[in-house]
Amino acid sequence: MKNLLFLVALSATSAGALAASAFTDAEDAVSYRQHSFQLIRHNFADIGDMVKGQVPFDAERAKRRAAALASLTSLPWEAFEVPGADKAKSEAKAEIWQNLQDFKQKAEKFQADAAALNTAAASGSLDQIKPAVMAFAKNCKGCHDQYKAD
């Protein structure tokens, strides 16, 4: 399991390093960040469905999803800083670039919440996972409310 986590972390780190040189233009950066957020949403929704009782709790699956979130949440942020990203068509509000420092702080909190969820999921205890899920969701919603157009 440690080897798998190491490989996931290494992949995420490598992907982040490669992504900076992989953007061909602002639209490409938007696509990258949107796809990153889709993967985050997919993994979080699965854990959320378990917490809500909509699907049976599976501790091993929750661990995998949380480990993925811990890696994936580091990916989208650099794509917001590509030249022209603030002008490219997306659901990102202009407030992101007007309040970039606050946005970056929210991104760091988002990553920290994902790491906390990963730690909680490693316990295999739904009782420990639930509050971590709620903290992650609260941060997610707060950023969407402020920085994402409906």
C-alpha positions as CSV (number, residue, x, y, z in Angstrom):
1,M,0.0,0.0,0.0
2,K,2.9,2.4,0.8
3,N,4.3,1.7,-2.6
4,L,1.0,2.5,-4.3
5,L,0.7,5.8,-2.3
6,F,4.3,6.7,-3.3
7,L,3.5,6.0,-7.0
8,V,0.3,8.1,-6.8
9,A,2.2,11.0,-5.1
10,L,5.0,10.7,-7.6
11,S,2.6,10.7,-10.5
12,A,0.8,13.7,-9.2
13,T,4.0,15.6,-8.7
14,S,5.3,14.6,-12.1
15,A,2.0,15.5,-13.8
16,G,2.1,18.9,-12.1
17,A,5.6,19.5,-13.3
18,L,4.8,18.4,-16.9
19,A,1.5,20.3,-17.0
20,A,3.3,23.6,-16.7
21,S,5.0,22.9,-20.0
22,A,2.1,21.1,-21.6
23,F,-0.3,24.0,-21.9
24,T,-0.4,25.2,-25.4
25,D,-2.6,28.2,-24.7
26,A,-5.2,29.5,-22.2
27,E,-7.9,27.2,-23.5
28,D,-5.7,24.2,-23.0
29,A,-5.1,25.3,-19.4
30,V,-8.9,25.7,-18.9
31,S,-9.5,22.2,-20.2
32,Y,-6.7,20.8,-17.9
33,R,-8.2,22.4,-14.8
34,Q,-11.7,21.4,-15.7
35,H,-10.7,17.8,-16.2
36,S,-8.7,17.9,-12.9
37,F,-11.8,19.1,-11.1
38,Q,-14.0,16.4,-12.8
39,L,-11.6,13.8,-11.4
40,I,-11.8,15.4,-8.0
41,R,-15.6,15.5,-8.1
42,H,-15.8,11.9,-9.1
43,N,-13.6,10.7,-6.3
44,F,-15.2,12.9,-3.7
45,A,-18.8,12.1,-4.8
46,D,-18.1,8.4,-4.3
47,I,-17.0,9.0,-0.7
48,G,-19.8,11.4,-0.2
49,D,-22.4,8.8,-1.3
50,M,-21.0,6.4,1.2
51,V,-21.1,9.0,4.0
52,K,-24.8,9.8,3.1
53,G,-25.7,6.1,3.1
54,Q,-26.6,6.2,-0.6
55,V,-24.2,3.3,-1.3
56,P,-22.8,0.8,1.2
57,F,-19.7,1.9,3.0
58,D,-16.5,0.2,1.7
59,A,-13.5,1.2,3.7
60,E,-11.0,0.1,1.1
61,R,-12.8,2.0,-1.7
62,A,-12.9,5.1,0.5
63,K,-9.2,4.8,1.2
64,R,-8.5,4.6,-2.6
65,R,-10.7,7.6,-3.3
66,A,-9.2,9.7,-0.5
67,A,-5.7,8.8,-1.6
68,A,-6.6,9.9,-5.1
69,L,-8.1,13.2,-3.8
70,A,-4.9,13.9,-1.8
71,S,-3.0,13.8,-5.1
72,L,-5.6,15.3,-7.5
73,T,-6.2,18.4,-5.4
74,S,-2.7,19.6,-6.2
75,L,-3.3,19.6,-10.0
76,P,-5.6,22.4,-11.2
77,W,-4.1,25.5,-9.6
78,E,-1.2,26.2,-11.9
79,A,-3.6,26.3,-14.8
80,F,-5.2,29.4,-13.4
81,E,-1.9,31.3,-13.8
82,V,-1.3,30.6,-17.5
83,P,-1.2,33.9,-19.4
84,G,-4.7,34.6,-20.8
85,A,-6.4,32.1,-18.4
86,D,-8.4,35.0,-16.9
87,K,-9.8,35.8,-20.4
88,A,-10.5,32.2,-21.6
89,K,-14.1,31.1,-21.6
90,S,-14.9,29.1,-18.5
91,E,-17.1,29.2,-15.3
92,A,-14.2,30.9,-13.4
93,K,-15.2,34.3,-12.2
94,A,-12.9,37.3,-12.7
95,E,-12.7,37.6,-8.9
96,I,-10.1,34.7,-9.0
97,W,-7.5,37.0,-10.6
98,Q,-8.6,40.0,-8.7
99,N,-8.2,38.1,-5.4
100,L,-5.5,35.7,-6.4
101,Q,-3.9,35.5,-3.0
102,D,-7.2,34.6,-1.3
103,F,-7.8,32.0,-4.1
104,K,-4.4,30.5,-3.6
105,Q,-5.1,30.3,0.2
106,K,-8.4,28.5,-0.5
107,A,-6.5,26.1,-2.8
108,E,-4.0,25.3,-0.1
109,K,-6.8,24.7,2.4
110,F,-8.5,22.5,-0.1
111,Q,-5.4,20.4,-0.4
112,A,-5.0,20.3,3.4
113,D,-8.6,19.1,3.7
114,A,-7.9,16.4,1.2
115,A,-4.9,15.3,3.1
116,A,-7.0,15.2,6.3
117,L,-9.6,13.2,4.6
118,N,-6.9,10.8,3.4
119,T,-5.7,10.4,7.0
120,A,-9.3,9.8,8.2
121,A,-10.0,7.3,5.4
122,A,-6.8,5.4,6.3
123,S,-8.4,4.6,9.7
124,G,-11.2,2.7,7.9
125,S,-13.7,4.3,10.3
126,L,-16.8,5.9,8.9
127,D,-17.1,7.9,12.1
128,Q,-13.7,9.5,11.4
129,I,-14.3,10.0,7.7
130,K,-17.6,11.9,8.1
131,P,-16.2,15.1,9.7
132,A,-13.4,15.1,7.2
133,V,-15.9,14.9,4.3
134,M,-17.9,17.7,5.8
135,A,-14.8,20.0,6.1
136,F,-13.8,19.2,2.5
137,A,-17.3,19.8,1.2
138,K,-17.6,23.1,3.1
139,N,-14.4,24.4,1.6
140,C,-15.4,23.2,-1.8
141,K,-18.7,25.0,-1.6
142,G,-17.2,28.2,-0.2
143,C,-14.8,28.5,-3.1
144,H,-17.5,27.7,-5.7
145,D,-19.8,30.3,-4.1
146,Q,-17.2,33.0,-4.4
147,Y,-15.2,32.1,-7.5
148,K,-17.4,29.9,-9.8
149,A,-20.2,31.2,-12.0
150,D,-23.4,29.3,-12.0
